[in-house]
Amino acid sequence: MYAITVRRFLAPFLATLPLALLGQLDHGWLVPLVMMAVAYPLLALDRIGEALQNPFATGKVNHLLLDALAATIERNLRALLDPASAGGVPPRICAAPDRAGV
């Protein structure tokens, strides 16, 4: 939904920007270079926003492995609740070492 809204503003902006640049730049051959410098980051941000809309979609290559995360959490919780099932060694739970003195 938000991607469509962003594209509604991004497309006219990028379509009319060369017209504005023609009057501002002394050399017309700079317009394509400036357009690439402006359009690439804006379009890249649009793609990043699109990818972040649904991070758990399994149809995408860069999706988050929700099943693997859930299985790891379940295994860790079971080991905390029943240390005997983890081979008799309870998991070590402690705060991260203080690195202020390092």
Secondary structure, 3 states (H helix, E strand, C coil): CHHHHHHHHHHHHHHHHHHHHHHHCCCCCHHHHHHHHHHHHHHHHHHHHHHHHCCCCCCCCCCCCHHHHHHHHHHHHHHHHCHHHHCCCCCCCCCCCCCCCC
